[in-house]
Amino acid sequence: MTAIGFLYPGHSAEDDYPRMEALLADAEVRLPLVHTDIGTDAHRVDALLEMGSADRLAAGVEELRLSGAEAVVWACTSASFVFGWEGAHEQVRTLAATAGLPASSTSFAFAHAVRKLGVTRVAVAATYPDDVAELFRTFLKSAGAEVVSTRGSGVITAAEVGTWGREEVLALARAGDHPDAEAVLLPDTALHTAAHLTELEAELGKPVLTANQVTVWEGLRLADRRVRAAALGALFAG
């Protein structure tokens, strides 16, 4: 049994993780999750820098160690890429040292997943305000991806994003797609997407990477586990 630990900010779409754990049941994977203190719930640079601070992440590490986690992922996109390329690396290095485990974050999960799919041109369909979405575009550029379009939705709080259902998720992906994009990225772990991955890819006719999906895949990558699960989209196709 492989256990991957996740530090998840607040309470929004954490139920994506038991859903994905169930879909990965044949692979004998556990996905224990610990909630971190979100502080101010705002897609605002100052609030995100505090949300992703070393002290807030460190507070949940011991519980994950006791769960038997073999790796840990900071399950937040915005409060990792907001630190910039070098700052996000420092964030996960500090987390790894604190946990004594391999560590990563959702932002790096997106970068690694894009490479895994072998695509170079992507579109970003974000829930965030435009200025925060632009920081994600810059992060992806540093990772070597060409972002052909970036669409923000202007949503300030994770709490609001967590209320979005199937129709809102599909509408977000459609609005953010671009004819030149080889894949579409939905970067917010507050967004429920685990139940909609195959429908999203069928609708757009291309791979779709979503925050909670890539976060789980990244944890498995850290643990050197290669798992197939058709219900989790092209990234898990093999």
PyRosetta script that sets phi, psi and omega in degrees:
from pyrosetta import init, pose_from_sequence

init()
pose = pose_from_sequence("MTAIGFLYPGHSAEDDYPRMEALLADAEVRLPLVHTDIGTDAHRVDALLEMGSADRLAAGVEELRLSGAEAVVWACTSASFVFGWEGAHEQVRTLAATAGLPASSTSFAFAHAVRKLGVTRVAVAATYPDDVAELFRTFLKSAGAEVVSTRGSGVITAAEVGTWGREEVLALARAGDHPDAEAVLLPDTALHTAAHLTELEAELGKPVLTANQVTVWEGLRLADRRVRAAALGALFAG")
pose.set_psi(1, 126.7)
pose.set_omega(1, 177.9)
pose.set_phi(2, -101.0)
pose.set_psi(2, 129.5)
pose.set_omega(2, 177.9)
pose.set_phi(3, -114.6)
pose.set_psi(3, 124.5)
pose.set_omega(3, 176.6)
pose.set_phi(4, -113.7)
pose.set_psi(4, 127.0)
pose.set_omega(4, -177.2)
pose.set_phi(5, -97.2)
pose.set_psi(5, 145.3)
pose.set_omega(5, -179.0)
pose.set_phi(6, -129.9)
pose.set_psi(6, 133.3)
pose.set_omega(6, 170.1)
pose.set_phi(7, -97.9)
pose.set_psi(7, 115.8)
pose.set_omega(7, -171.7)
pose.set_phi(8, -119.3)
pose.set_psi(8, 126.5)
pose.set_omega(8, -176.5)
pose.set_phi(9, -77.3)
pose.set_psi(9, 119.7)
pose.set_omega(9, 174.6)
pose.set_phi(10, 68.0)
pose.set_psi(10, -148.8)
pose.set_omega(10, -175.9)
pose.set_phi(11, -139.9)
pose.set_psi(11, 107.3)
pose.set_omega(11, 178.4)
pose.set_phi(12, -142.7)
pose.set_psi(12, -68.1)
pose.set_omega(12, -177.9)
pose.set_phi(13, -126.0)
pose.set_psi(13, 32.4)
pose.set_omega(13, -178.3)
pose.set_phi(14, -64.3)
pose.set_psi(14, -19.0)
pose.set_omega(14, 178.6)
pose.set_phi(15, -70.7)
pose.set_psi(15, -8.7)
pose.set_omega(15, 170.8)
pose.set_phi(16, -62.0)
pose.set_psi(16, -29.3)
pose.set_omega(16, -174.0)
pose.set_phi(17, -73.3)
pose.set_psi(17, -48.3)
pose.set_omega(17, 173.4)
pose.set_phi(18, -63.3)
pose.set_psi(18, -30.3)
pose.set_omega(18, 176.1)
pose.set_phi(19, -63.6)
pose.set_psi(19, -45.9)
pose.set_omega(19, 179.5)
pose.set_phi(20, -69.6)
pose.set_psi(20, -34.7)
pose.set_omega(20, 176.2)
pose.set_phi(21, -59.8)
pose.set_psi(21, -41.3)
pose.set_omega(21, 178.7)
pose.set_phi(22, -64.5)
pose.set_psi(22, -38.6)
pose.set_omega(22, 179.4)
pose.set_phi(23, -69.6)
pose.set_psi(23, -20.9)
pose.set_omega(23, -179.7)
pose.set_phi(24, -103.3)
pose.set_psi(24, 14.7)
pose.set_omega(24, -173.3)
pose.set_phi(25, -57.8)
pose.set_psi(25, -37.8)
pose.set_omega(25, -178.3)
pose.set_phi(26, -66.1)
pose.set_psi(26, -21.9)
pose.set_omega(26, -179.5)
pose.set_phi(27, -89.5)
pose.set_psi(27, 1.0)
pose.set_omega(27, 179.8)
pose.set_phi(28, 55.0)
pose.set_psi(28, 59.7)
pose.set_omega(28, -179.9)
pose.set_phi(29, -117.9)
pose.set_psi(29, 133.5)
pose.set_omega(29, 171.4)
pose.set_phi(30, -110.1)
pose.set_psi(30, 144.7)
pose.set_omega(30, -177.9)
pose.set_phi(31, -126.6)
pose.set_psi(31, 67.3)
pose.set_omega(31, 179.0)
pose.set_phi(32, -63.9)
pose.set_psi(32, 141.5)
pose.set_omega(32, -174.9)
pose.set_phi(33, -131.6)
pose.set_psi(33, 135.7)
pose.set_omega(33, 176.2)
pose.set_phi(34, -119.8)
pose.set_psi(34, 133.1)
pose.set_omega(34, 179.8)
pose.set_phi(35, -83.5)
pose.set_psi(35, 135.4)
pose.set_omega(35, 173.4)
pose.set_phi(36, -101.4)
pose.set_psi(36, 160.5)
pose.set_omega(36, 178.2)
pose.set_phi(37, -70.9)
pose.set_psi(37, 119.3)
pose.set_omega(37, -175.9)
pose.set_phi(38, -77.1)
pose.set_psi(38, -19.1)
pose.set_omega(38, -176.0)
pose.set_phi(39, 67.9)
pose.set_psi(39, -127.4)
pose.set_omega(39, 176.5)
pose.set_phi(40, -84.0)
pose.set_psi(40, 121.9)
pose.set_omega(40, -179.8)
pose.set_phi(41, -80.5)
pose.set_psi(41, 92.4)
pose.set_omega(41, -178.7)
pose.set_phi(42, -157.0)
pose.set_psi(42, 132.4)
pose.set_omega(42, 171.2)
pose.set_phi(43, -80.5)
pose.set_psi(43, 70.2)
pose.set_omega(43, -178.1)
pose.set_phi(44, -134.7)
pose.set_psi(44, 138.6)
pose.set_omega(44, -170.0)
pose.set_phi(45, -54.1)
pose.set_psi(45, -47.1)
pose.set_omega(45, -177.6)
pose.set_phi(46, -63.0)
pose.set_psi(46, -41.8)
pose.set_omega(46, -180.0)
pose.set_phi(47, -67.3)
pose.set_psi(47, -37.4)
pose.set_omega(47, -178.9)
pose.set_phi(48, -70.3)
pose.set_psi(48, -36.7)
pose.set_omega(48, 176.6)
pose.set_phi(49, -63.0)
pose.set_psi(49, -38.8)
pose.set_omega(49, 177.9)
pose.set_phi(50, -71.5)
pose.set_psi(50, -40.2)
pose.set_omega(50, 179.7)
pose.set_phi(51, -58.8)
pose.set_psi(51, -36.4)
pose.set_omega(51, -178.1)
pose.set_phi(52, -96.9)
pose.set_psi(52, 17.0)
pose.set_omega(52, -178.2)
pose.set_phi(53, -68.2)
pose.set_psi(53, 155.0)
pose.set_omega(53, -176.7)
pose.set_phi(54, -58.9)
pose.set_psi(54, -38.5)
pose.set_omega(54, -178.3)
pose.set_phi(55, -65.3)
pose.set_psi(55, -41.4)
pose.set_omega(55, -179.7)
pose.set_phi(56, -66.1)
pose.set_psi(56, -39.3)
pose.set_omega(56, 178.7)
pose.set_phi(57, -70.4)
pose.set_psi(57, -40.0)
pose.set_omega(57, -177.0)
pose.set_phi(58, -62.6)
pose.set_psi(58, -28.8)
pose.set_omega(58, -175.7)
pose.set_phi(59, -62.0)
pose.set_psi(59, -25.6)
pose.set_omega(59, -178.0)
pose.set_phi(60, -100.4)
pose.set_psi(60, -1.4)
pose.set_omega(60, -171.2)
pose.set_phi(61, -67.2)
pose.set_psi(61, -42.9)
pose.set_omega(61, -175.9)
pose.set_phi(62, -61.1)
pose.set_psi(62, -41.1)
pose.set_omega(62, 179.2)
pose.set_phi(63, -61.9)
pose.set_psi(63, -38.7)
pose.set_omega(63, 178.2)
pose.set_phi(64, -68.0)
pose.set_psi(64, -39.0)
pose.set_omega(64, 177.4)
pose.set_phi(65, -60.2)
pose.set_psi(65, -41.6)
pose.set_omega(65, -179.5)
pose.set_phi(66, -67.9)
pose.set_psi(66, -21.8)
pose.set_omega(66, 178.8)
pose.set_phi(67, -77.3)
pose.set_psi(67, -8.9)
pose.set_omega(67, -178.7)
pose.set_phi(68, 87.8)
pose.set_psi(68, 16.1)
pose.set_omega(68, -178.5)
pose.set_phi(69, -60.2)
pose.set_psi(69, 138.2)
pose.set_omega(69, 178.4)
pose.set_phi(70, -95.9)
pose.set_psi(70, -14.0)
pose.set_omega(70, 178.0)
pose.set_phi(71, -157.1)
pose.set_psi(71, 160.4)
pose.set_omega(71, -178.8)
pose.set_phi(72, -134.4)
pose.set_psi(72, 138.4)
pose.set_omega(72, 178.1)
pose.set_phi(73, -125.7)
pose.set_psi(73, 129.6)
pose.set_omega(73, 172.1)
pose.set_phi(74, -74.5)
pose.set_psi(74, 106.1)
pose.set_omega(74, -171.0)
pose.set_phi(75, -84.9)
pose.set_psi(75, 62.6)
pose.set_omega(75, 178.8)
pose.set_phi(76, -151.7)
pose.set_psi(76, 130.0)
pose.set_omega(76, 178.6)
pose.set_phi(77, -84.1)
pose.set_psi(77, -57.6)
pose.set_omega(77, -171.6)
pose.set_phi(78, -63.1)
pose.set_psi(78, -38.0)
pose.set_omega(78, -179.2)
pose.set_phi(79, -86.3)
pose.set_psi(79, 21.2)
pose.set_omega(79, 167.2)
pose.set_phi(80, -122.6)
pose.set_psi(80, -52.2)
pose.set_omega(80, -178.9)
pose.set_phi(81, -68.0)
pose.set_psi(81, -20.3)
pose.set_omega(81, 179.4)
pose.set_phi(82, -62.8)
pose.set_psi(82, -20.3)
pose.set_omega(82, 178.0)
pose.set_phi(83, -79.8)
pose.set_psi(83, -7.1)
pose.set_omega(83, -175.8)
pose.set_phi(84, 83.1)
pose.set_psi(84, 171.0)
pose.set_omega(84, -174.9)
pose.set_phi(85, -59.7)
pose.set_psi(85, -50.5)
pose.set_omega(85, -179.1)
pose.set_phi(86, -71.3)
pose.set_psi(86, -41.2)
pose.set_omega(86, 179.8)
pose.set_phi(87, -64.0)
pose.set_psi(87, -35.9)
pose.set_omega(87, 177.9)
pose.set_phi(88, -68.5)
pose.set_psi(88, -35.4)
pose.set_omega(88, 174.2)
pose.set_phi(89, -63.5)
pose.set_psi(89, -43.5)
pose.set_omega(89, 179.1)
pose.set_phi(90, -63.4)
pose.set_psi(90, -37.5)
pose.set_omega(90, 178.6)
pose.set_phi(91, -58.8)
pose.set_psi(91, -47.0)
pose.set_omega(91, -177.7)
pose.set_phi(92, -76.6)
pose.set_psi(92, -29.7)
pose.set_omega(92, 174.6)
pose.set_phi(93, -62.5)
pose.set_psi(93, -42.7)
pose.set_omega(93, 178.5)
pose.set_phi(94, -65.5)
pose.set_psi(94, -41.8)
pose.set_omega(94, 178.7)
pose.set_phi(95, -62.8)
pose.set_psi(95, -42.6)
pose.set_omega(95, 179.1)
pose.set_phi(96, -62.6)
pose.set_psi(96, -42.0)
pose.set_omega(96, 179.6)
pose.set_phi(97, -66.2)
pose.set_psi(97, -39.1)
pose.set_omega(97, 179.9)
pose.set_phi(98, -67.4)
pose.set_psi(98, -43.0)
pose.set_omega(98, -176.2)
pose.set_phi(99, -82.0)
pose.set_psi(99, -23.2)
pose.set_omega(99, -172.6)
pose.set_phi(100, 68.0)
pose.set_psi(100, 29.1)
pose.set_omega(100, -176.5)
pose.set_phi(101, -139.2)
pose.set_psi(101, 157.3)
pose.set_omega(101, 170.1)
pose.set_phi(102, -58.4)
pose.set_psi(102, 140.9)
pose.set_omega(102, -175.1)
pose.set_phi(103, -140.5)
pose.set_psi(103, 155.1)
pose.set_omega(103, 175.9)
pose.set_phi(104, -156.7)
pose.set_psi(104, -170.4)
pose.set_omega(104, 178.0)
pose.set_phi(105, -142.7)
pose.set_psi(105, 169.4)
pose.set_omega(105, -178.9)
pose.set_phi(106, -63.3)
pose.set_psi(106, -34.6)
pose.set_omega(106, 179.0)
pose.set_phi(107, -61.4)
pose.set_psi(107, -46.1)
pose.set_omega(107, 177.5)
pose.set_phi(108, -68.8)
pose.set_psi(108, -30.1)
pose.set_omega(108, 176.0)
pose.set_phi(109, -59.5)
pose.set_psi(109, -42.8)
pose.set_omega(109, 177.0)
pose.set_phi(110, -61.9)
pose.set_psi(110, -46.4)
pose.set_omega(110, -178.9)
pose.set_phi(111, -59.2)
pose.set_psi(111, -44.8)
pose.set_omega(111, -178.9)
pose.set_phi(112, -70.7)
pose.set_psi(112, -35.4)
pose.set_omega(112, -179.9)
pose.set_phi(113, -68.5)
pose.set_psi(113, -38.2)
pose.set_omega(113, 176.8)
pose.set_phi(114, -60.2)
pose.set_psi(114, -43.8)
pose.set_omega(114, 178.1)
pose.set_phi(115, -64.8)
pose.set_psi(115, -40.6)
pose.set_omega(115, -179.9)
pose.set_phi(116, -59.9)
pose.set_psi(116, -39.5)
pose.set_omega(116, -180.0)
pose.set_phi(117, -73.5)
pose.set_psi(117, -15.9)
pose.set_omega(117, -179.8)
pose.set_phi(118, 75.0)
pose.set_psi(118, 24.8)
pose.set_omega(118, 178.6)
pose.set_phi(119, -103.9)
pose.set_psi(119, 156.9)
pose.set_omega(119, 178.4)
pose.set_phi(120, -122.5)
pose.set_psi(120, -27.9)
pose.set_omega(120, -177.4)
pose.set_phi(121, -105.9)
pose.set_psi(121, 121.8)
pose.set_omega(121, -176.7)
pose.set_phi(122, -130.9)
pose.set_psi(122, 157.9)
pose.set_omega(122, 171.9)
pose.set_phi(123, -114.6)
pose.set_psi(123, 143.1)
pose.set_omega(123, 179.2)
pose.set_phi(124, -109.1)
pose.set_psi(124, 122.7)
pose.set_omega(124, 175.3)
pose.set_phi(125, -113.9)
pose.set_psi(125, 96.9)
pose.set_omega(125, -170.4)
pose.set_phi(126, -107.3)
pose.set_psi(126, 149.3)
pose.set_omega(126, 172.3)
pose.set_phi(127, -78.9)
pose.set_psi(127, -18.0)
pose.set_omega(127, -168.8)
pose.set_phi(128, -71.2)
pose.set_psi(128, 165.8)
pose.set_omega(128, 164.2)
pose.set_phi(129, -61.9)
pose.set_psi(129, 160.4)
pose.set_omega(129, -173.5)
pose.set_phi(130, -60.3)
pose.set_psi(130, -37.7)
pose.set_omega(130, -176.4)
pose.set_phi(131, -66.7)
pose.set_psi(131, -36.3)
pose.set_omega(131, 178.1)
pose.set_phi(132, -73.4)
pose.set_psi(132, -40.6)
pose.set_omega(132, 176.8)
pose.set_phi(133, -59.5)
pose.set_psi(133, -36.3)
pose.set_omega(133, 179.4)
pose.set_phi(134, -65.5)
pose.set_psi(134, -34.3)
pose.set_omega(134, 176.8)
pose.set_phi(135, -65.1)
pose.set_psi(135, -34.5)
pose.set_omega(135, 176.2)
pose.set_phi(136, -67.9)
pose.set_psi(136, -40.5)
pose.set_omega(136, 176.7)
pose.set_phi(137, -58.1)
pose.set_psi(137, -44.4)
pose.set_omega(137, 179.7)
pose.set_phi(138, -62.9)
pose.set_psi(138, -40.4)
pose.set_omega(138, 178.3)
pose.set_phi(139, -61.8)
pose.set_psi(139, -46.3)
pose.set_omega(139, -179.2)
pose.set_phi(140, -64.3)
pose.set_psi(140, -37.2)
pose.set_omega(140, 176.3)
pose.set_phi(141, -60.5)
pose.set_psi(141, -41.1)
pose.set_omega(141, 177.5)
pose.set_phi(142, -63.5)
pose.set_psi(142, -27.8)
pose.set_omega(142, 179.1)
pose.set_phi(143, -82.6)
pose.set_psi(143, -3.8)
pose.set_omega(143, 177.5)
pose.set_phi(144, 98.1)
pose.set_psi(144, 6.1)
pose.set_omega(144, 179.4)
pose.set_phi(145, -91.5)
pose.set_psi(145, 146.7)
pose.set_omega(145, 172.8)
pose.set_phi(146, -96.7)
pose.set_psi(146, 116.5)
pose.set_omega(146, 179.7)
pose.set_phi(147, -94.0)
pose.set_psi(147, 108.5)
pose.set_omega(147, -174.6)
pose.set_phi(148, -82.4)
pose.set_psi(148, -19.3)
pose.set_omega(148, 174.7)
pose.set_phi(149, -160.1)
pose.set_psi(149, 148.8)
pose.set_omega(149, 177.8)
pose.set_phi(150, -134.5)
pose.set_psi(150, 123.9)
pose.set_omega(150, 179.5)
pose.set_phi(151, -122.9)
pose.set_psi(151, 121.3)
pose.set_omega(151, 172.7)
pose.set_phi(152, -96.4)
pose.set_psi(152, 157.3)
pose.set_omega(152, -179.5)
pose.set_phi(153, -113.0)
pose.set_psi(153, -5.9)
pose.set_omega(153, 174.6)
pose.set_phi(154, 77.4)
pose.set_psi(154, 14.5)
pose.set_omega(154, -178.7)
pose.set_phi(155, -81.7)
pose.set_psi(155, 129.7)
pose.set_omega(155, -174.8)
pose.set_phi(156, -86.9)
pose.set_psi(156, -38.9)
pose.set_omega(156, -170.9)
pose.set_phi(157, -113.5)
pose.set_psi(157, 147.7)
pose.set_omega(157, 173.2)
pose.set_phi(158, -65.4)
pose.set_psi(158, -32.7)
pose.set_omega(158, -179.9)
pose.set_phi(159, -58.4)
pose.set_psi(159, -41.9)
pose.set_omega(159, 178.3)
pose.set_phi(160, -67.7)
pose.set_psi(160, -44.3)
pose.set_omega(160, 179.7)
pose.set_phi(161, -58.3)
pose.set_psi(161, -37.8)
pose.set_omega(161, -178.5)
pose.set_phi(162, -64.3)
pose.set_psi(162, -16.4)
pose.set_omega(162, 178.6)
pose.set_phi(163, -86.9)
pose.set_psi(163, -10.9)
pose.set_omega(163, -177.8)
pose.set_phi(164, -68.9)
pose.set_psi(164, 139.7)
pose.set_omega(164, 178.5)
pose.set_phi(165, -113.2)
pose.set_psi(165, -161.7)
pose.set_omega(165, -174.2)
pose.set_phi(166, -54.6)
pose.set_psi(166, -48.2)
pose.set_omega(166, -175.5)
pose.set_phi(167, -62.6)
pose.set_psi(167, -42.3)
pose.set_omega(167, 179.9)
pose.set_phi(168, -66.6)
pose.set_psi(168, -39.0)
pose.set_omega(168, -179.8)
pose.set_phi(169, -65.8)
pose.set_psi(169, -45.3)
pose.set_omega(169, 178.4)
pose.set_phi(170, -63.6)
pose.set_psi(170, -40.2)
pose.set_omega(170, 179.3)
pose.set_phi(171, -64.9)
pose.set_psi(171, -40.0)
pose.set_omega(171, 178.1)
pose.set_phi(172, -61.0)
pose.set_psi(172, -46.1)
pose.set_omega(172, -178.4)
pose.set_phi(173, -65.3)
pose.set_psi(173, -42.7)
pose.set_omega(173, 179.3)
pose.set_phi(174, -62.1)
pose.set_psi(174, -45.4)
pose.set_omega(174, -177.3)
pose.set_phi(175, -66.0)
pose.set_psi(175, -31.3)
pose.set_omega(175, -177.2)
pose.set_phi(176, -90.5)
pose.set_psi(176, -8.1)
pose.set_omega(176, -179.2)
pose.set_phi(177, -69.1)
pose.set_psi(177, 161.5)
pose.set_omega(177, 178.5)
pose.set_phi(178, -146.6)
pose.set_psi(178, 141.1)
pose.set_omega(178, -177.6)
pose.set_phi(179, -57.1)
pose.set_psi(179, -29.1)
pose.set_omega(179, -178.1)
pose.set_phi(180, -87.4)
pose.set_psi(180, -7.1)
pose.set_omega(180, -176.9)
pose.set_phi(181, -80.2)
pose.set_psi(181, 135.2)
pose.set_omega(181, 175.8)
pose.set_phi(182, -88.7)
pose.set_psi(182, -15.1)
pose.set_omega(182, 176.7)
pose.set_phi(183, -155.7)
pose.set_psi(183, 156.7)
pose.set_omega(183, 178.3)
pose.set_phi(184, -118.3)
pose.set_psi(184, 134.8)
pose.set_omega(184, -176.4)
pose.set_phi(185, -112.9)
pose.set_psi(185, 129.9)
pose.set_omega(185, 176.9)
pose.set_phi(186, -115.4)
pose.set_psi(186, 96.3)
pose.set_omega(186, -168.8)
pose.set_phi(187, -96.9)
pose.set_psi(187, 77.0)
pose.set_omega(187, 174.0)
pose.set_phi(188, -158.8)
pose.set_psi(188, 115.1)
pose.set_omega(188, 180.0)
pose.set_phi(189, -73.4)
pose.set_psi(189, -6.2)
pose.set_omega(189, 174.0)
pose.set_phi(190, -81.6)
pose.set_psi(190, -6.5)
pose.set_omega(190, -176.1)
pose.set_phi(191, -95.6)
pose.set_psi(191, 125.7)
pose.set_omega(191, 176.7)
pose.set_phi(192, -73.5)
pose.set_psi(192, 115.5)
pose.set_omega(192, -179.8)
pose.set_phi(193, -133.0)
pose.set_psi(193, -15.2)
pose.set_omega(193, -172.2)
pose.set_phi(194, -58.9)
pose.set_psi(194, -30.2)
pose.set_omega(194, -178.3)
pose.set_phi(195, -83.3)
pose.set_psi(195, -7.1)
pose.set_omega(195, -169.8)
pose.set_phi(196, -119.7)
pose.set_psi(196, 6.7)
pose.set_omega(196, -170.3)
pose.set_phi(197, -63.2)
pose.set_psi(197, -46.8)
pose.set_omega(197, -178.5)
pose.set_phi(198, -66.8)
pose.set_psi(198, -36.8)
pose.set_omega(198, 178.5)
pose.set_phi(199, -67.8)
pose.set_psi(199, -40.1)
pose.set_omega(199, 177.9)
pose.set_phi(200, -60.2)
pose.set_psi(200, -45.2)
pose.set_omega(200, -178.0)
pose.set_phi(201, -70.0)
pose.set_psi(201, -35.5)
pose.set_omega(201, 176.8)
pose.set_phi(202, -67.0)
pose.set_psi(202, -39.3)
pose.set_omega(202, -179.7)
pose.set_phi(203, -64.6)
pose.set_psi(203, -43.2)
pose.set_omega(203, -175.1)
pose.set_phi(204, -92.5)
pose.set_psi(204, -18.5)
pose.set_omega(204, 179.8)
pose.set_phi(205, 71.0)
pose.set_psi(205, 29.0)
pose.set_omega(205, -179.9)
pose.set_phi(206, -159.7)
pose.set_psi(206, 165.5)
pose.set_omega(206, 177.6)
pose.set_phi(207, -61.2)
pose.set_psi(207, 142.9)
pose.set_omega(207, 174.8)
pose.set_phi(208, -124.1)
pose.set_psi(208, 128.5)
pose.set_omega(208, 177.6)
pose.set_phi(209, -111.1)
pose.set_psi(209, 125.8)
pose.set_omega(209, 179.9)
pose.set_phi(210, -120.1)
pose.set_psi(210, 159.0)
pose.set_omega(210, -168.2)
pose.set_phi(211, -60.8)
pose.set_psi(211, -50.6)
pose.set_omega(211, -177.6)
pose.set_phi(212, -68.9)
pose.set_psi(212, -35.5)
pose.set_omega(212, 176.9)
pose.set_phi(213, -60.9)
pose.set_psi(213, -51.2)
pose.set_omega(213, -177.1)
pose.set_phi(214, -69.4)
pose.set_psi(214, -28.1)
pose.set_omega(214, 179.1)
pose.set_phi(215, -64.6)
pose.set_psi(215, -44.0)
pose.set_omega(215, 177.2)
pose.set_phi(216, -66.1)
pose.set_psi(216, -43.9)
pose.set_omega(216, 178.5)
pose.set_phi(217, -59.4)
pose.set_psi(217, -40.8)
pose.set_omega(217, 179.9)
pose.set_phi(218, -63.5)
pose.set_psi(218, -42.2)
pose.set_omega(218, 177.3)
pose.set_phi(219, -61.0)
pose.set_psi(219, -41.4)
pose.set_omega(219, 177.5)
pose.set_phi(220, -65.7)
pose.set_psi(220, -37.5)
pose.set_omega(220, 176.9)
pose.set_phi(221, -61.7)
pose.set_psi(221, -43.1)
pose.set_omega(221, 179.2)
pose.set_phi(222, -61.2)
pose.set_psi(222, -34.3)
pose.set_omega(222, -179.6)
pose.set_phi(223, -87.8)
pose.set_psi(223, 5.2)
pose.set_omega(223, 179.6)
pose.set_phi(224, 60.1)
pose.set_psi(224, 39.0)
pose.set_omega(224, 175.3)
pose.set_phi(225, -109.4)
pose.set_psi(225, 128.5)
pose.set_omega(225, 176.6)
pose.set_phi(226, -111.2)
pose.set_psi(226, 113.6)
pose.set_omega(226, -170.6)
pose.set_phi(227, -124.2)
pose.set_psi(227, 135.8)
pose.set_omega(227, 176.4)
pose.set_phi(228, -100.7)
pose.set_psi(228, 137.8)
pose.set_omega(228, 176.5)
pose.set_phi(229, -159.1)
pose.set_psi(229, 99.8)
pose.set_omega(229, -174.1)
pose.set_phi(230, -57.8)
pose.set_psi(230, -31.6)
pose.set_omega(230, -177.2)
pose.set_phi(231, -71.0)
pose.set_psi(231, -11.6)
pose.set_omega(231, -179.4)
pose.set_phi(232, -103.0)
pose.set_psi(232, 18.4)
pose.set_omega(232, 170.2)
pose.set_phi(233, 87.3)
pose.set_psi(233, -176.4)
pose.set_omega(233, -174.7)
pose.set_phi(234, -59.8)
pose.set_psi(234, -31.9)
pose.set_omega(234, -179.0)
pose.set_phi(235, -60.7)
pose.set_psi(235, -31.2)
pose.set_omega(235, -178.5)
pose.set_phi(236, -102.3)
pose.set_psi(236, 15.0)
pose.set_omega(236, -175.4)
pose.set_phi(237, -76.5)
pose.set_psi(237, -16.3)
pose.set_omega(237, 179.7)
pose.set_phi(238, 125.6)
pose.dump_pdb("model.pdb")
